[in-house]
Amino acid sequence: MPLLLDVAVNGPMEVDMDDLFGDGVELPPSKPLVQRVDEMRNSGCCRGIAWSPGGTLATVSQDGRSVELRFLRSHPDTGDWGLSEPTVYSPWDHLPQGSSLVHLSWSPAASPELAIVDSFGRILIAVFNSAANRPMLLRKWESDPLDDMHSVVGSYALMTPMPNKQKLAFTYGPAQRKGSNITYPVTYVPHMGPNHVFPAKSAFVFVTTNGTLKVLWSQLNNRYEEKTLELESISSGDDSITHASICSDRGTLLVALATASKQLRVVRVNVTWSTSAQQDKQHPPQIQLRLEEKHIAVTSWLQTGSEGSPLGPSMAQISHIEIIPSACENMQLNKWAHPLVFVSRTYAPPIGGSYTQDKLTMIDRWEVSIEQPHILHSAFSQVASKRGGAGPPTPTTSRLRKLESTVFDSKILLDVSLTQHGNVTILVFSDGSVQYRESATFNELYQEPTSDGLSSLNEIGFTFPEETPCLQAAFSPTRLSFAQICEDGKVKWNLLQYPGGDIGSSMNDTMYASVIAVLATCISNSSLLNHSFDDVLAVARKYTDTERFYQDFSMEVIKCLRVTVDYAEESHHDKLLSNNHVVICCGVMAHLDFHGYFKPRSFTNKLATITLHTKNIILSITMASNAYTQHNTAQRGVTPLDDPYIVDVLTGCGEWIRDLISWIIDGLYCLLDDLQFMSLLQQEKTMQEMVKYLISRADVSLHLCLCSMTRVLLAAACRRLEHLQTVSTRAMTHFERPSSKGETRASISLRQAYKRMHLALSESLVKWADFEKLLGTLGSEIQTAYKTELATIHKTGQAQSSDDTIKKARTQCELLLLLGLGPPSYFQPIIDKFFKTHLQQFRLGTKPSALFFADYSLVEMANDDEPSLWERKQMGVFVDTFKRNKITHPVAAMKHRRRMKVAAGGGGAEAAAQLQNQQDQMPWRRCTRCACVMVDVQVNRQNIQYMLSQLKKCACGGTWGILPKESVVF
């Protein structure tokens, strides 16, 4: 038998610390965590981090004196997602003594509004209508009283109304999978009012310590009004409200109140809106509000015996309250579940205690049940009739019915969020762990992965990989990620990930198809609500290395949104321009293949990006041209076409389209002279080889002509160029008249702007009418091929069934072309004739050499060879997305000049001084998704603001952010 010493010498002895000393003892909670628990006990409104539907993450700074604004952004060098650096927002000169920021609340409007609440209950409201990190102040708080009794203990933002006053909202999903096919049924859910009268306006509801319900809403002129209602009469400190929760429930507001005397009250508030008659256009109608309350139930939130628990009086303090509205169990039968009230109480061992105690959270639940009146025996009715008539009917009563409590050992609850229309409750604990529970039963969900339901990534096994201790947390609009304030004050972003690693490579793989279906559903539902879905793209980017993920995912997004991609028979482009889902789908397609702003663009990225920017430019020109009917400035004799700045913008748009068309023609000429490509057209069944060759060259010129969507857009762009040329010619004729002498400075600027437009459009290397005719000829042949070939392939006995089948087959062909895949085999003679006949004839009217040596750097994806990209990056040269002209970032440019001077032996002091001066120029906007830039226009002229309204978002659908002056990265 070996001795113990021999074992130690021969190798390390295995020692189990639990065998020696017993189970490990948890560390006591940190001081910041104990302070956070105290904050939650003192007030029901102490949320220091909140994520807006538009994608802005607002947090209260560590000192409580300012708000920090962050957002998700795709890094311009790599395309990877992460949180931006904070932008500090503090529009107040100073905070009163004893005041600090305590609560943040967002509205769900299209332009989200942020309510900032301080410890005295003063409320400041700012709107984010142009950039994710630059708000505009709507309501100041100087008129609010500096009184502790007005401190806010509960907040809520009213939902936005449904269009056309619909009572039902619809969502996509849950997805249903049968083999490799996935369907996305539409689910209807009741719209839970009340809401603001007008869709674009917000309304906030607050409950104060003194029992007052306060509603702040915006008039049509953005002026905020206030309406108050006394919910409780407060006569002593024991009657004061400590926590409150508000929700919309079937057209009314439900308010749960917790008092210092340990009472739990539920109040229903009726909200009635009315508008006054509009007197004239200068004075919009005024909005009035009427509030009525009804107390429906009361009980004590403290369980019997809790005061004598071993944990002491700490468990006799509420840390959170949440009221959940009625859930529709059966819409056809109009059957609803009862509202629920959650109350959480947390115990955190005190710092410096004599012995270690476990943390504990207890959640008590109540159901707001409605009791029907008791039916009396008929004999009582007879007695009542003998006494002179029946008595009053017995009214229905409500009560709070106690449900089973849930105890979480060794956990401290920090945040409660709702998802899936309130059916799922999300709990975030101080150790960073997250639990999902069914709201009705409070049973834990997603404990085992399943592929039966395809509505959430959690259902199929996705989890948050790292659990970092935190103090506060907020979920993104899609609930696929959350941000947390860690104990050191830093903000961390957590994204759902699949712990299993590989998900498969085809739609026949269960996990692969399930991930794509859930992500497509998330994007579709976010688009319905106008919510940001950047974290959906962050999840999807992790699987773009899979060969077919890009095509499969894009195809499912298009299928889920029911996007029209077939415009082969459309004679006009209006339907395409009004199809907003095109921006969503093409934006997703462009981003999945985006690897950096100064990186060579892939085939699919070029195709989608050109589609997006062409559509955006057409809309801008259309808005400026139709201002007489769309804009009220026509009555004053001033339109966007009378503004020199707007004329310069349209000139830049025209130059971009002009260069794009020339670049497409030059690409087609290069293919015509390419022997390898032309040899592929001579062979049969080589469409896939042809596409592979084009993808290897990243040449999209042919696909832009073959795909009906891009072909219609290019034809519309040609008409817009002809329109601008006509306008500029008429303007030049007007300014050359003798009556135009003695011009003002404004008219001189306008004449010079139109002169620049006229010269720019006169320098085109391609006749736009001829190019439009070329596209029309190709489109007619494609349309004929669809009718003949598909009718032969899908011939059936019934005419209606045959037409539907042909239409589906044509849509599938157009979808493959939009995704950059191969056209059908019967396109081969069409393409062959296009190059050998139509393009040859078109070539006779152009100068191929001039097209070959032309400068296409304005169309950035056309000039993306690595040397050119490196030079542009070093010099800081970009293209302004609004004015479509080249701009140079002052910091990057001066750094480049300083490097050049140092390399030449000169000093860098002069360059450094110039660099400081250049930093005072106008800031830049940058897209958080595709990294496009534009100079931030800060001009208050109505025409310019009218045009900028088109650019509330980037052409790709991404959000704008204001760049710091010293950097081009957020």
N, C-alpha and C positions, 0 to 999 in steps of 0.2 A: 504494500500500500504506500503510495507516494506521500511524502511529507508536504505540509502546507508551504514550507519554504522552497521546496523543489518546484512546486507549481508556480510560485511567484517569480522564481529565477528563470524558468523556461519560457514564460510569457505573462502577459498582463492578466490578472485575476478578474473575472467578471463579477461585478458587485451590483446588485439590485438595490438602489437607494430606498425603494418602497419597502423592501424586506427589512432593511435596517432601521428606518425611521418612520415607517408607515406612509400613508398617502400624502402627496404633496399638498401644501397649504396655499390657497390663493392669496395673491398680494392684495392688500387693502386698496380701495379705490383711490385714485389720485386726487389731489386737491382741486384741479380744474373740473373733474367729474362731479365731485361733491358740490362745488359751486353751481354747476349746471343743474343738478337735481334741485338745489334750493331755488334757483330761478324758475324752474318748472312748477314748483310748489307754490311760489308766490303769485304767479300770474299765468293765465291760460294763453296769453299772447306774448311769446318770447322766442319766436322763430327767427333766428339770425341768418338763415340760408334759405333761399327760395329759387326755384327754376321756372322761368316763364315759358308759356307755350311757344313763343317765338325763338327760344333757345338761349336767352340771356340768363346767366347764373348770378344772382345778387347775394352778397354776403355782407354782414355787418363787420367792420374792422375790429381788431382786437381791443382797441381803446374805446370803441363804441361811439366814435365821433364822425364817421363817414361810412359810405357804402362802397364796396368794391364790386366791379362788374367784370365778369368773365364769360366766356362762351367756348364751345367746341370749335376747333378750326383744323383744317387739313394743312399740314406744314407745306409751305410752297416749295421746299427743296425735295421732299420725299413723297408727299401725299398722305402721310400717316396722320392719324387723328390724335389730338390731345387738347388740354385746357390752355387757353390763352393766358398771358400775363394780366394781372388785374389793372383795371382803369378806376381810379379813385373818383367818386362823385360826392360832392358836398356843396350844394348850392346855397347853403346858409352861411352867414358871416361868422356866427358863433352859436353855441348851445348854452342855454341858461345854466346857472349853477345847479347841480344836482340832476341835470338832464342827460340822458344818453339814448342812443338808438336801441330799440328793444325788439322790433317786429317788422317783418317784410311780408307783403301780400301782393300777388299778381292778379290781374284781371284776364279773362280768356278772350278778349277782343282781338280782332285781326291785327291791330296795332296795340300790343300789350301795354297796360298801364301798371306802374309800380306804386303801391302805397307804402310809405315809410312812416313808422309810428315811433314816437319817443316815449320815455318813461312817464311823462305827464299826460299822455294820450293825445298829443298834437299830431296831426296827420298831414303829410305832404305827399302830393301825387305828381308823378312824372310819366310821360308817354314815350315809347320807343317806336317811332314811325319811320325812321330812315336808316338807323344803324344799331347794332346790337350793344354798343357801348357808349352811345351818345343820346341821352334822354333830353326831352324838352319839358320844362316845368309847366304844369297845368294849375296846380293849387298850392299856395303857400300856407304855412301854418302859423303865421304871426298873429292872426286873429283868434286862434284857439286859446282857451284859458290855461294858465299854469296852475293846475289844481290836481292833486293826487286822486281825488274822487272821480276825475274824468279819465283816468288811465284805462286803456283798452284791455279787456280780458278775453275777447272773442272777435274774430274777423271772418269775413266771407265775401266773395265776389260773385255777383249774379251772372248766370249763364247768358250767352248771347242768343238772341232769338233765331228761330228757324226761318229760312226764306219762305216767303209767301204765307207766313203764319201757319206753317204745317205743324201738326201735333205729334207727328212721328218722325224720328230720325232713323237713318239706316246706317248700318256698318257692314263691312265686308268680313265674311268668315263666321265661325271658324271654318278653315279650309277642310275639304274632304278629299281623301286620297284613295284612289282605286287603281292599283298597279302603278304605272308610271304617269297616269293622268290625274290631275288635281283640279278640282272645281272650287269656286269661291261663291257660295250662296250669299244672298243679301239677307241680313237679319234686321228687322225693324224693332226699335225700342222707343218707348214713350219719351217725349221731350219734357224734362222736368223744369217747368217754370217756377217762379216768375223770372222775368228778364227785362232788360232795358227795352224801351219802345223801339229804338233804332239799333240796327245790327252793329254799327261801327262804334257805338258808345258804351261806356262802362259804368257800372254802379257798384259801390262797395257798401257792405253792411258791417257795423261794429256794435259791440256791446261793451259798456263801460262799467266801472266798479259800482257806480251809484244806481245801477239797474236801468240805464237808458239805452234803448236801441237807436242807433244813429245810421241813417242812410245818406251817403254822398253819391250824387249822380251828376252826369255831365249833360249840359244843355247842348243844342246844336252848334252854338258858337264857342264850345269848349269851356264855358264858364261852369264851375261846379256849384251845385246847390246842396243844401243840407235839410234833412227832415228828421225829427226826433220823435220817439215814442217811449213813454215810461212803462217799462215791463214790471218793475218792482218798486214799491215805495220803501226807501231805505231810511230807517229812523235811528239805527245804531250800527256800530261796527260789525256786530254779529250778522246783520242782514245784508252786508255788502256781498257783491258777487266776486268770486275769486277766479272762476273758470267758466267759459261759455263756448259752445259749439253751435254752428248754424249750418243748415242745409236746405236745399230746395226740395219740396215734397208735393208733387201733384198740384202745382199752381200756387202754393203758399210757402212760407218759410217756417221751418221747425227750429226752435231755439231751445237748447238744453242749458240750464243754468245750475251751477254749483255755488252754494253760499258758504260763508264762513261758519254758519251754524249747522253745517253738514246736511243741508237739504239739497235735494235734486229736483229741479222743476223743469217741466216741458211746456213751452208756450208756442202756440201757432199764431203766426202773423200773416194777415191778408194784405197784399200789396196791390194797389189799384193805381194804374197810370191813366193820365188824360192829357190831351194836348189842346192848346187854344187854337183858334182859327188864325191862319196866316194873313196878316194885313197886306204886306207887300214883300217883294223879293229881298229888300234890304233888312227886313225884320222877320227872321224865321219864327215858326210857332214855338210857344213856350210849353215846357213840360211840367205838369203838376203831379204830385204824388200824395196818396192818402194811405195811412197805415191803421190797421185795426188788430188788436191782440185778443187772444182767448187762452186762458190758462187751462190746460187739459189734464195734467197729472202732476203729482208731487209725492215724493218719498224721501227717505234718508239714504244717502249714498254710503254711509258707514255700516258695515255688517255688524250684527250682534256679536259681541265678544271680541271684536278686534282691538278694543282699547286695552283689554287685558292680555293681549298676545305677548309672547316673549320678546317681540321686537319693539315693544314700547309704543309711545305715542307717535313715532315717526310714520307708522302705517295709517294714522288717522289724518293724513294730509294727501290731497289729490295732486297728482303730477300731470295728468292729461285727461281730457274729456273729448269724446267724439260721438256725434249723432249721425246715423246712417239712414237715408231716406227709405221709403217703401220700395220694395222690389216687385216688379211685375212678374207674377208667376204664370199667368195665362192671359194673354192679351185678348183673345177672342171672348173669353168669359169675363174679362175685366176683373181678374182675381189678383189681389195684391197682398204681399206679405206686410207684416207690421214693421214700422220703424224700430230701430235699435239704438240703444245708448250704451257706449263703452266708457267706463271710468277706470283709470289705472292709478294704482298707488305703489310707490317705490320706496324701498328701504335701502339706504346706502350707509354702511358703517361709518361712524364719525372718525375724523382724522385724529390720530393719537389716542384711540380707545385702548382700554386696559387689556382687551383680548380680541381676537379676530372673530368676526361674524360674517356669515355669507350674505351676499347681496340678494335681493328678492324683489320681484315685481308681481303684483296681483291685479288682474283685470276682472272687474265686476261688470256684468252685462244685464241690461233690462230690455224688455220688450214693451213698446208703447201699444198696448192692446186696447181694442175698442170693445166694450161690453154692450151687447144689445139689450134693450129694455125687456124686463120680465113680462110674460104674457099672463094676465090675471084670469082667474076662473070667470066664466060667463055670469055666475051669480053676482059678482061684484059689479058687473056692468048693469045688471037689472036694478041693483040697489041705487046705483048712481042715477039711473034714469028716473026712478021714483022720486029722487030728491031734486029733480029739476034739470037734468042734463048730465052728459058725460064730463068727467074731469079732464084736465089737460093731459095729453099723451106723455108717457114717461120718456124723457130724453135719453139718448145714448150717452154713455159715460166712458171715459178713458182712464186707464191706470197703468202704472209701471209694474210689470210682472217680472220678478227677479228670475234670472236664468243662472245656470251653473257658472261659477267663477273659475278662472284659469290662473294657475300659479306658475311662474317662471323662476326656478331656483338659479341662483348665481348669475342673474341677468338683470340689467337695468334698462328699461324701455325708454328710448329717446324720441322716436318718431312713429307716427301712424299715418299711412297713406292709403287711398282707395284706388282701385283700378277695375276695369271691366264693368263699368256702370255701377260701381259700388258693391258688386258681388264678391270681390276679393279684397281682403285687408292685408296690407303689407306692414310688418313690424320691423323696425330697426333697433338693435340693442347697442349698448355702449361698447361691447367687444367687437363690433363691426359685423356681427352676424345678422342675417335677414331671414325672416320667416314669412310665408304666405299662408293665409288662413281664409277659409270660406266664411264670409260675413254672417250668414244665417246660422250656421252650426258651430263656427269657430274651430272646425277641424283643420288640422294642418294639411296643406296641399303640396304637391310636387315632391313627395318623398321618394317615389319610384318613377323613373322615366317611362313614358308611354307615348305611343304614336297615334293613339285614338283621337285625341283632340289636337288640332293644329291652330291654336290661337295664341300661344305663348311659348317662348324659348324655354321657360322653366319646365314646361310639361315634358319636353323631350330631353331633359338632362342638363341644360345649361345652368351654370352656377357662377357666383362671384368668386374668383380664385383666391383672393387674399382678404383675410379678416383683420382689419386694422382698427384698434381702439379709437373711438371718436366721441365727440361731444354733441354734434348735430349732423343731420343728413337731409338730403332732398333728392327726390327722384326726377329723372328727365321726363319730358312729355310722353315718350314712348314706353317708359318704365324698363328700358333695356339697360340703363346705367343709372348710377346715383353718385352724387358728390357728397363728401363728408368733411367736416371740420375736425381735424385731428387734435389731440391734446396739446400739441406744440403750436396750434394756431394755423397750421398750413391746411390748404384745401387739396383734397385728393379725389381723383376721378376713378370710378370703378366700373368696368364694362363686363357684361356677361360673356362667359367663355365656355366652350365645351371641353370638359376634362378628359374626354376619351380620345382627343386628338383627331384622327382621320374620320371624316364623315362619309367617305365614298367619293365616287367620281361620275355617277350618272343618275338619271331620274329613276332608274330601277333600284337604286340603293335607298333603303327606307330612311336612313338618317339624312342623307343628302337631299332627298326630295322634301323631307319635313322641314329642314332648315330653310330651304328656299321658299317654301309655302308660307311659313310663319313670317319671314322677313318681308315678303311681298304683301302680306296682309297688313303688317305694321305700317309700311309706306302708304298703302292705299287708305287706311283709316286716318293716318296723320294728315294726308292731303285733304280729306273731307273736312277736318277740323281746322285746317290751316296751321297745323302744328309742325314744329321742326322735327326732322327725323335723321339728323346727322349721325346719331349713334347707331342707327340701323345700317348706314353705310360703313361705319367703323367696324361693325361685326362682319359685314359682307366682304370687306377688303381682305380679311384674313384668309379667305378661300378663293381669291382670284388666281392663285397659282394653279388651281385645278383647271384642266384644259377647257372644259365646256361650261364652267360656272358662269362666266360673263353672259353667254348667250342664254343659258337656261334661266338664270335669275331675271334678266331683262325681259325675257319672253313671259315669265309668270307675272311680273309687275304689269305688263301691258294687258295680259289676260285678266288679271284681277280688277284693274281699273276700267276694263272695257274700252280701251283706247282705240279710236278709229285710225288705222294706218293705211287703209286703201283709199287713195284719191285718184285712181286711174280714170274714173269716169266723171270726176269733178271738173266742171267748166270754169269755176271761179274758186278763189282761195279764201273766201270769207269763213267758211266752216273750219278750215285749217287754222286760221289766225285766231279764231275764238275757242279753239280746243286747248284749254289750259293744261290738260293732262299730258299733252305732248312735251311740255317743258319738264314735267316731273320725270317722265320716262327717259327722255333724252339726257336730262341732267344726271340720272342714275347711270346711264350707259357711259356718259363722258367721264364721270368720276371713277368708276370701277377700273378704268384703264388709264388713270392719271397718275403719273409718277414724279411730277415736279414741273414747276412753271418753266424752268429753263432746261427741261429734258426733252429729247425728241418725242414727238407725239406718235402714238400708234395709229393704225388704220381705223379702229373703231372709235378712238377718241376724236380723231379728226372729223369723222363722219357725223358724230353726234354734236360736236362743238360747232361746226359750220351750220348745222341745222338750227341750233339754238340762237346763234348770233344773227343769222339771216332773218329769222322770224322776229327777233327783237328789233332789228333795224327797220323792217317793214312796218311794224307797229308804231315806231317812233315817227317815221315819215307820215304815216296815216294820221296819227294824232295831230301833228302840226298842220297838216293840210285840211283836215276836217274841223278845225277849231271853230268855224263859224256856226256849226250846229252843236258842237260838244262843249263849247266854252262861252261864257257870258261876256268875254271881252269884246266880242264883235259889236255889241251895242255901243261901246265907247270908241269904236273905230280902230282898235289895236288888237292884233292877233299874233300868235307865235311867229308867223312869217314876216311880221313887221319889226321883230327884235333882232338886232345884229348878232347877238350871241346865239340865238336859236338857229339863225341862218348858217352860222359857222358850224353848229352841231350837225345840221343836215348836210352841209358840205362834206364833213368828215364821214358821215354815214354813206353818202354817195361815193366818195373815194374808196371806201372799204368794199362796197359792192362792186364797183368798177374793177378794182384789182382782183377780187375774188373771181369774177367772170373771166377775166383775162388769164388768171392762173389755171382755171379749169380747162380753158381752151388749150393753153400751152401743155397741160398734162395730157390731154387727148392727142395732141400732135406728137408728143413724145411716145405715146403708145403706138400711134400709127407708124412711126419710124422704128419701133422696136421689133426686130425680126423674131425674137423669141415669143413675144406676145402675139404677133400676127400669125405665127405658126400654130399657136394653140387654137386660134379661131378656125383653122383649116381642118382640124381634126374633130371627129364626132365624140360626144360625151366627155368633153374636157372642161366643162364649166367649173368644176371643183379645182382642177389644176390651174385654171385661169385666175380664180379667186385667190388661191394660195400664192400665186405669183404677184398679184396686186398687193396682197397683205404684206408680203416680204419687202415690197417697195414703199409701203404706206401710201399708196396712190389711190385716192378716193374719187378722182375726176369722173371715172366711168360710172361708179355707183351713184354719184350725185345726179347723174342724168337718168339712170335706170329706175331708181326708186321714185315712186309717184309722189311721196311726200316732199322730198327735196326738189323734185322737178317742178312741182307746183310753186314752191317757195321761190325758186330761181326765176320762174316766169313772172311771178308777182314782183320780184325785185327789179326785173327789167322794166316793168311798167312804172314803178316808182322812180327809176332813174329818168325815164322819158318825161315823167311829170315834173321832176325837179329841173330838168333842162328847159322845159317850156316855161316854168315859173321864172327861172333866172333870165331867160331871153326876154320875157315881157318886162321884167324889172329893169334890165339894162336899157331897153327901148324907152321905158318911162323916164329914167334918169338922164337920157340923152336929149330929151325934149328941151326947147328953150325955156319953157315955163318952170323947169326944175332948177334954174339958176337962183343964187341967193339961198343956198341950202343951210339948214342948221347943222350943228355938230352931230345930232342924232341921225339926220338924213344922210350926212356924209359917211358916217360909220355904216349905215345900212347899205349905201351904194357900194362901198368897198367890200362889204360882206358878199353881196350878190355878184360882184365882179370876180371874187375868189371862187364862188360856186360855178360861175359860168366857165372860167378857165379850167377848173378841175374836171368838169364833166366834158369839156371839149377835147381833153387829152386822152380819151379812151382809145385803146387799140382794137376794140371789138365793137361792132355795131350791135346795140342791144336788141333792136327789132329783128335783126337776122338771127341772133342767138335764141331769141324767144321762138322764132319760126322753126329753128332747128330742134328745139325741145318739143314743140308741138308736133312736128313730123314724127319724131321718135315716140312720143306718147301715143299718137294715133296707131302706129304699127304695133305697139305693145298692147293696146286695147283690143285691136283686131285679133292678135294672137291669143289673148285671154278668151275671147268669145269662141274662136274656132277650136283651139286645142283643148280647152277645158270642157267644152260641150261634147267633144268626142270622147274624152277620158271618162267623164261622169254622166254619160247618157243613161237616163232612166225613163220609165214610162210616164211619170207625172211631171208636168211642166213646172209646177210650183216647187216640187222637191228638187228638180234639176237646177232651177235658178238659185235656190238656197245653197245647194252643194257647190255650184260654180262660184258663188260669192264667197263661201268659206275657203275654197281652194285658192281663189285670187287673193284673199286677205292673207292666207298663209304665205303665198309667194312674196307679197309686199312686206310682210313681217321679216322674212329671211333677208330680203334686200336691205331693210332698215338696220338689221343687226350685223350687216357686213358679210353675210353668208352668200353662197352661190345662187345665181338665178336658175330657174328651171332650164332643162335641156332645150326646150323649144324657143328659148331666147337666142340660141346660137346663130341662126340665120339673121335675126334682127340685128344683133351686134355686128355681125360680119358686114351686112349691108350698110349699117350706120357708119362704120369706118371707111369702107371702100367706096361708098357713093356719096352719102350726105356730108360727111366730114370733109371729103376731098373737094366737093363743090364749095363748102363753106370756107375752106382754106384759100381758095382763089381770091376771096375778098379781104384777106388779112395779110399781115406781114409776120410770118413765123419767126424770123430772126429777131424782130423787135419784141415779140412776146417771150422769146427764150431768154433774152438779156434784160428783161424788165425787172424792176425792183418790186418785189411782193412782200417786203418786210412789214407792211401795214397789216397784212393778213398773217398773223404770227405763226399759225400752224402751217403756212406755206413755205416759210423760211426757217426750218427747224433742224438744219444740219448742226452737228456739234460745234464746229468752229464759230459759226455765227451766234449760236446760243451762248457760248462762253464769252464772246466779245460783248454781247448785249448785257449779260449778267455783270461783267466787270465794270461796264460803263453805266449801269443802272438804267437802261433804256427799256421802257414799257410802252404799251399802247393803251390810251385812255378808252375805257369801254363806253363812255358817254359821248365824247367829242370825236372819237376814232382818229386821234392824232398821236404822234409819238411824244412821250413825256419822259423826262429824266428825273429820277429821284435825287434831290440835291445832296444828300449825305453820301449815297453810293457814288455819285459823279465826282464829288470833291475828294473822296477817298481814292478814286481811280487817278485823278489828276495829281494828288499828293504822291501816290506810288510812282507815277511817271516822272515827276520832278526829282524824287529821290533817286530813281534809277538813272536819271540823266546827270546826277551830281549836284542838283540844286537843293535848296533847303525846303522844308515843309512848313515853315512858320506862316508864310503867306496863304498857303492852301488851308491851313488850320483856321486862320482868321476868316477866310471866305466861308469855310464850312460852318462856323458859328452864325454868320449872317444869313446863310441860306436856310437855316433851320427855322427861321421865322416865317417861311412861306406857308401857303395854304396847306392844310392837311390832306392826306389821301384816304380814300376808301379802298378796302380790299375785300374780295369775296372770301368768305370763310370756307368755301368748298372747292372752287376751281382756281383761286388765287388771282383772278383778274383784278385790275386796279382802275381807279378813276380819281381825278382831282375832285375833292369835296367842294361842290359849288355852294357858296354861302351868299347868294344874291336873293333878295326878297322880292324881286319883280315877279308879278303873278304869272307871266308867260313861262318863265324859267321854272317856277315851282310846278306849273301845270305839266311841263315836259318831264320834270324829275319824278313826278308821281308814277311814271312808267318804270322808274328805276328804284322802287322801294326794295326790290330784290334784284340780284344779278340775273343775267340772261339764262344762267344754268339753274335758277331757282334757289341759289344759296343766299345767305344773309350777308349784308354788308357790315363791316367793322371799320372803325377809324384807326388808322395806323399811328403809332407813336412817331413823332417827328424824326427821331434818331434811328429808326429802323424800318425795314420793309417786312418784318415778321411780327405777328401779334405776340 
